[in-house]
Amino acid sequence: MLFKRIQKRLFSTVNLVVLVSVISACAITAPVQEMSDARQSIKAAKDANAEKLAANVLSEAQQRLRSAMRELDAGEYERARILALEAKHLALKARQLSENNRQQ
């Protein structure tokens, strides 16, 4: 009877460790796509002349991307993902502002 309790507890513990490992593996992936999207958005903003027409917003996007790269290097993948998404959003805003300013 004692053996069965130990076996049952060990089985539950092993299952818990496996479950936590699987969940952790899913959550800890480098934000490769988000970083790429941010870089491409910044390039598109530059191509739209945002360096002159929306310099402040573009500069902020570039700063967020640099911060994301530092976080990525430090293994802080979730923080890097958030910063990369912010960089992309700001770059898209800079591009839009640049295109609007060019039309005026």
VOBA-1610 file (N, C-alpha, C; in pm, whole numbers, padded with zeros to 5 digits, always signed):
BEGIN
Met+00081-00119+00000Met+00000+00000+00000Met+00086+00127+00000Leu+00189+00129+00079Leu+00280+00242+00082Leu+00347+00259-00053Phe+00385+00150-00115Phe+00447+00155-00247Phe+00353+00217-00349Lys+00226+00183-00343Lys+00129+00238-00439Lys+00112+00388-00419Arg+00113+00436-00295Arg+00102+00579-00270Arg+00225+00654-00323Ile+00341+00596-00298Ile+00464+00657-00348Ile+00464+00658-00499Gln+00425+00548-00559Gln+00420+00539-00705Gln+00321+00641-00762Lys+00207+00655-00699Lys+00106+00749-00745Lys+00157+00894-00733Arg+00220+00925-00621Arg+00273+01061-00601Arg+00385+01090-00700Leu+00472+00993-00723Leu+00581+01009-00819Leu+00526+01031-00959Phe+00424+00953-00996Phe+00362+00967-01127Phe+00301+01107-01143Ser+00234+01156-01039Ser+00175+01290-01044Ser+00282+01396-01057Thr+00391+01380-00984Thr+00501+01476-00989Thr+00565+01479-01127Val+00588+01363-01184Val+00647+01354-01318Val+00555+01419-01420Asn+00427+01392-01411Asn+00331+01454-01503Asn+00332+01606-01490Leu+00341+01656-01368Leu+00344+01800-01346Leu+00470+01861-01407Val+00583+01796-01388Val+00709+01846-01444Val+00702+01848-01596Val+00648+01745-01655Val+00636+01738-01801Val+00543+01848-01851Leu+00432+01867-01783Leu+00336+01970-01823Leu+00399+02109-01815Val+00467+02138-01707Val+00532+02268-01692Val+00639+02287-01799Ser+00713+02182-01829Ser+00817+02190-01932Ser+00757+02221-02069Val+00648+02156-02101Val+00583+02178-02231Val+00531+02320-02240Ile+00466+02368-02135Ile+00412+02503-02136Ile+00526+02605-02146Ser+00631+02583-02072Ser+00746+02674-02075Ser+00809+02677-02213Ala+00822+02563-02276Ala+00884+02557-02408Ala+00801+02636-02509Cys+00671+02633-02496Cys+00585+02709-02588Cys+00598+02859-02564Ala+00613+02899-02440Ala+00616+03040-02407Ala+00753+03103-02432Ile+00856+03022-02437Ile+00992+03076-02448Ile+01044+03056-02589Thr+00991+03131-02680Thr+01042+03128-02817Thr+01082+03270-02856Ala+01190+03279-02923Ala+01240+03410-02966Ala+01141+03475-03062Pro+01120+03604-03048Pro+01023+03675-03134Pro+01083+03709-03271Val+01120+03608-03344Val+01188+03626-03472Val+01100+03702-03571Gln+00975+03661-03583Gln+00885+03726-03680Gln+00858+03870-03642Glu+00837+03896-03513Glu+00809+04031-03468Glu+00927+04124-03494Met+01048+04073-03470Met+01169+04154-03495Met+01181+04185-03645Ser+01157+04085-03727Ser+01164+04103-03872Ser+01059+04204-03919Asp+00938+04192-03867Asp+00832+04285-03905Asp+00868+04428-03867Ala+00926+04446-03749Ala+00966+04580-03705Ala+01073+04638-03797Arg+01172+04557-03831Arg+01279+04604-03921Arg+01222+04644-04058Gln+01132+04562-04110Gln+01073+04590-04241Gln+00987+04717-04236Ser+00916+04735-04127Ser+00832+04855-04113Ser+00917+04980-04103Ile+01028+04971-04032Ile+01119+05086-04023Ile+01179+05117-04160Lys+01216+05015-04234Lys+01269+05037-04369Lys+01165+05103-04458Ala+01041+05056-04450Ala+00933+05116-04530Ala+00912+05262-04493Ala+00921+05293-04364Ala+00906+05432-04320Ala+01020+05518-04376Lys+01141+05465-04372Lys+01255+05539-04428Lys+01237+05560-04577Asp+01188+05457-04646Asp+01164+05469-04791Asp+01059+05574-04822Ala+00969+05599-04726Ala+00865+05702-04743Ala+00914+05838-04696Asn+01045+05850-04670Asn+01107+05975-04631Asn+01069+06021-04490Ala+01041+05923-04404Ala+01002+05955-04266Ala+01116+06016-04186Glu+01240+05997-04229Glu+01353+06058-04158Glu+01343+06211-04157Lys+01278+06265-04259Lys+01259+06411-04267Lys+01118+06452-04226Leu+01019+06374-04266Leu+00880+06415-04249Leu+00815+06366-04119Ala+00875+06269-04053Ala+00822+06216-03926Ala+00937+06166-03840Ala+01038+06250-03827Ala+01164+06209-03763Ala+01147+06162-03619Asn+01067+06232-03541Asn+01052+06196-03400Asn+00991+06057-03382Val+00888+06029-03457Val+00819+05901-03445Val+00909+05789-03497Leu+00977+05813-03607Leu+01069+05713-03661Leu+01183+05686-03563Ser+01236+05790-03504Ser+01343+05776-03406Ser+01299+05691-03288Glu+01178+05712-03243Glu+01124+05632-03132Glu+01109+05485-03173Ala+01066+05462-03295Ala+01055+05323-03345Ala+01192+05256-03347Gln+01291+05329-03392Gln+01426+05273-03397Gln+01479+05244-03256Gln+01448+05332-03163Gln+01490+05312-03024Gln+01424+05187-02966Arg+01296+05169-02993Arg+01226+05050-02942Arg+01286+04923-03002Leu+01322+04928-03129Leu+01383+04811-03192Leu+01519+04781-03129Arg+01598+04885-03102Arg+01728+04863-03035Arg+01707+04802-02896Ser+01607+04850-02825Ser+01575+04794-02693Ser+01530+04649-02705Ala+01451+04621-02806Ala+01407+04483-02829Ala+01526+04391-02856Met+01622+04441-02930Met+01740+04360-02960Met+01821+04333-02833Arg+01831+04432-02745Arg+01901+04411-02617Arg+01828+04308-02532Glu+01697+04318-02527Glu+01617+04222-02449Glu+01630+04082-02507Leu+01631+04072-02639Leu+01648+03943-02705Leu+01782+03882-02668Asp+01886+03962-02672Asp+02020+03914-02636Asp+02026+03868-02491Ala+01946+03931-02405Ala+01943+03896-02263Ala+01851+03776-02235Gly+01784+03728-02339Gly+01693+03614-02321Gly+01556+03652-02271Glu+01526+03780-02268Glu+01395+03830-02224Glu+01302+03835-02345Tyr+01257+03720-02390Tyr+01184+03709-02516Tyr+01050+03780-02514Glu+00977+03771-02405Glu+00845+03835-02402Glu+00859+03987-02406Arg+00954+04040-02332Arg+00978+04185-02335Arg+01026+04228-02474Ala+01112+04146-02534Ala+01159+04176-02670Ala+01043+04176-02769Arg+00951+04082-02752Arg+00834+04074-02841Arg+00749+04201-02830Ile+00725+04245-02708Ile+00644+04365-02686Ile+00711+04487-02748Leu+00840+04501-02725Leu+00913+04616-02781Leu+00915+04612-02933Ala+00931+04494-02991Ala+00931+04481-03137Ala+00795+04519-03194Leu+00689+04478-03128Leu+00554+04516-03174Leu+00533+04667-03163Glu+00584+04727-03056Glu+00575+04872-03042Glu+00655+04942-03151Ala+00773+04889-03181Ala+00857+04948-03287Ala+00785+04942-03421Lys+00723+04830-03449Lys+00649+04815-03576Lys+00534+04916-03582His+00461+04927-03473His+00347+05020-03469His+00394+05164-03492Leu+00501+05202-03425Leu+00553+05338-03441Leu+00606+05362-03582Ala+00671+05261-03639Ala+00722+05276-03776Ala+00607+05292-03875Leu+00501+05216-03855Leu+00384+05231-03942Leu+00323+05371-03928Lys+00321+05421-03804Lys+00270+05556-03780Lys+00359+05660-03849Ala+00491+05641-03839Ala+00585+05734-03904Ala+00566+05733-04055Arg+00546+05617-04110Arg+00523+05607-04255Arg+00396+05680-04295Gln+00290+05660-04218Gln+00163+05725-04248Gln+00176+05877-04236Leu+00242+05923-04131Leu+00262+06067-04113Leu+00344+06124-04229Ser+00445+06051-04270Ser+00530+06094-04379Ser+00449+06107-04509Glu+00368+06007-04534Glu+00286+06011-04656Glu+00184+06125-04649Asn+00128+06148-04532Asn+00032+06258-04517Asn+00101+06393-04535Asn+00219+06408-04477Asn+00295+06534-04490Asn+00340+06560-04632Arg+00371+06453-04703Arg+00416+06467-04842Arg+00303+06517-04931Gln+00180+06478-04900Gln+00065+06517-04982Gln+00024+06663-04958Gln+00067+06721-04849Gln+00026+06859-04817Gln+00111+06959-04889
//
